[in-house]
Amino acid sequence: MRVGIIGGTGWLGSALGQRLLAQGIVSPDDLILLNRSGPKESFHGHRVRWAQDASELAALADVIVVSVRPQDWPAVQFDASGKLVISFMAGIPFSDMTRVGGRVVRAMPNAAAEIGTSYSPFWAGPGVTDTDRGVVIRLLSAIGTTDELGNEEQIDLMTALPGSGAAYPALMAVAMARFMQAQGVAEDIAWPATEAAVCGGAAMLVGQTQKAESLLAAYLDYRGTTAAGIDAAEAAGFSAAITQALQAATEKTRRISAELPG
């Protein structure tokens, strides 16, 4: 299987390519890359193939992964007739992808692809076969886990939530660390303390987030210091702020295509 990645040295494209090679899913000779800055002598320690443009990459590859910024999509030109195309682009709908032909799948990885823990749900467009689905699952499994979505609209929601990666935990971490420092805690103590809450504590939910509500209820029922903090956070609009953030991100995703030139 020859895999071509347009945007092969970007955040997601590079992570996918590196892990495909590391896991032996694709050999260096069967990985074709294209980027804006030109060929590199080494790609994560391997000598891979580099295409001069998108048309050459599409001609060489069996599976074409489009991992470029949405605003760069109008300038990307290639013919994917008869081939599988996997788009990592936020906000570019299936209707805009049809101009290149091929069988189109939209997927939404996140930055955790770098460490192999991305949750990358996908939606398969018309004409995508069960064999294609198997290929998509195999490729996305190289960077984490995946599920197939029931309709294309859900990709926008996934862009807003799992697609955000560490953004919201990072936002919370900054607020926590700033609070600690404002109370006189040294910076080299404030950050480990914050990590204990944001990363260490959250590890209790790994693989069982469906138990989050019962865990939260247990803290509240205890009526201790953490319950006081949860009550204050909710009174200040914590859950409402998260809902508004996800709504704003989803709406932005849905505007992307309409805001592109031409």
N, C-alpha and C positions, 0 to 999 in steps of 0.2 A: 504494500500500500504506500503510494507516494503522497505525502502530505505537503501542501504549500501553505505558508502563512504570510499573508499580506499584513505588514506591521510586525515583522518577526523579531524586532529588537525592542518593541514597546513592552510595557509592563506585563500585560497578559500574554501577548504573543511570545515573548521571550520565556516566560514561565512555562507555557505549554510546550514549546520546542525543547527546552532543557529537560523537562520531565519525560517527554516521549522518548528522548534519547537515553536518559538514565535508566528507564525501565525496559528498554529494548523493544518498545512498541514500534518504533520507526528507526531504521538505520540512518547514519549520516548521509549516505548516498541517496536516500529516499526522502530527505527533508529539504524542501526548497523554500528559501526565504526571500523576502523583498522588504526593503525599508527605504526611508527618504535619504538617509546619509550614505548609503552605498555598502558594498560587501565588506565583511570583516574577515580577517585572516583566520580567526578562531571564533567559534560560537560555543561557549561553555566547554572549551577544550576539544571541540570537534571541528573537523573540516566538512562543512555541509555545502550544498549547492545554493548559488545565489542567482536570482533572476534579474534581468535588466529592467523589466517592467511587468505590470500585472498580466498582460496578455501572454508573455512568455511563461510566467508562473502557472497560469491556468492551463496552458498547453502541456506543461510537464506533469502537473499534479492530477491525482485521482480525486483527492479531497482538498477543497480550498477553504481555508479559514480566513475570514476577514476580521482583522483586529486593529482597526484604525479608528481615529476619532470621528464621530459622526459628521463633523464639519468637513472632513477630508473625503467623505464618501462620493460626492458629486464628481470629483476629479478622477476617481478610480474606474478604469475602463477595462473590461475583459469579457470574453465569451466562455461561459461555463456550461454550455449545452451538453446534456447527458452526464453531468458530474454533480457531486454533492457539494453544496456550499454551506458552511457554518458561519453565521454572523455573530460576532461578539459585540456589535455596535448597539449602544443604547439609543432608543428612539427612532431607529430606521425600520419602518414596518415592512412586512412581506411585500406589499404592493410596490414599494420602492426598490426591492431587491429583484423583482422579476425581470428588469431590463438586462440582467446578465445571463438569464436563462438558468438552467440547472434546477436541481431539487434543493430547496432552501430550508434550513433549520436555523432558528434563532436561539441562542444560548446566552446566559448571563452569569459568567464567572465573576469572582471578585479578587481583590489583591492577595487573599490567602492562597491563591494558586501557587505563589512562590514557595510555600511550605507544604503544599499538597493537601490543604484542608479547605479549599474553596467548595462551597455548595453552589453548583452550577446548573440550575434547572433549564430545560429547553422546551421549545415548541416546534413541532414538525409541520411544515407547510404541505399543501397538496402535492401528491406524487411521491412523497418520501416513503420508501419501502421499509419493511421490517429489517432487511439487511442493512439499510442505511442507519436505522435506529441503533442497531448493534454497533456499527462503526462509531456513531456519535457517543454512545455510552462508553465505549472503550477509550476514546480519546479524552472525554471529560473526566473519566475515572483516573486518568493520569495526574490530574490536578486536584482530586478530591472526590466528592460524591455528586450525584445528579438524580433528578426525577423528571419525567415528562409531564408537561402542563396540559390542561384540557383545552385552552384556547390562547390565542395570541395576546389578548388584552392582559393576561396575567403576567406576561413578560415585563410590562411596564411596572407592575407592582414588585416584581422580583428585582428590577433595577433599583427601586427605592429602598428595598429592605436588604436581602443578602448581598445585592450588588454594592451596597455602601461599605462593605468590608468592616474595617476597624474604626470608621469615622465616628459613629455615635459613642462607642466605648471610649475613644480618644477624647471626645468632647467632655464626657463625664469625668475622665481621668484628669483633664486639665482643671476642671472646676474643683475637684477634690484636692488636688495638689496645691492649688492657689489658696484654698481655705486653710489648709494646714500651715502653709508658709505665712499667711496673714496672722495666724495665731502664734507665730514665733518659732515654729518647727523648722529646723535646718532643711535646706533643699535636698541634701543627700539622704535625709530621713523621710521627707515628705513623699518623695517618689516611690520608694519601696513600700511605704504604708499604703499608698494609692494602688500600687500593683497588687498588694494583698487583697484589696477589695475588688478591683476590676477584673483581674486575671485569676488570682487564686480562688476567690470566692465563687466566681462564675464557673470554675471547673466542676463544681458540684452539679451543674446542669448539663454537662456534656453528655450527649446521648439520651437525655431524658428531660428536655425542655418542657414537655407536656406536663411535668410535675411542678412547674414554676408557680402556678397558682396555689398549690397546696403548701409549697415551701414558704411562700409569702404569707399565707394564712397562719402558718406555724409561728413566724416572727411576730405577727400582729397579736395572736392569741396570748403570747408570752407577756405582752404589755411591758416590755423592758425598754432600754435605751434605743434599740433599733426600731421598735414600733413607733416611738416618739418621732424618730427621724422620718419614717415612712409616712406617717400622718402629716407631718409638716411639708414633705415633698408633694404629696397629693393636694394639700391645701394650696400650695403655690402653683399647682397646675402641671406637675411632672408628666403624668400620663397624657394629659391634653396636649402638652408641648410635643411629645413623641408622635402623637397622632397627627398633629399639624405638620410636623417635619416630614412624615411619610407622605402625607397628602401633597405637600408642596413639591417633593421630589418626584412623585408620580406625575403630577401635572406638568412639571418641567420636562420630563421624559416625553410626554405626549405632544409637547410643543416643538420638540427638536426638529422633526422632519419639516414642519411647516415653516420654520425659521431659516431653513437652508436656502441659499441663493439659487435662483433658477428653477 
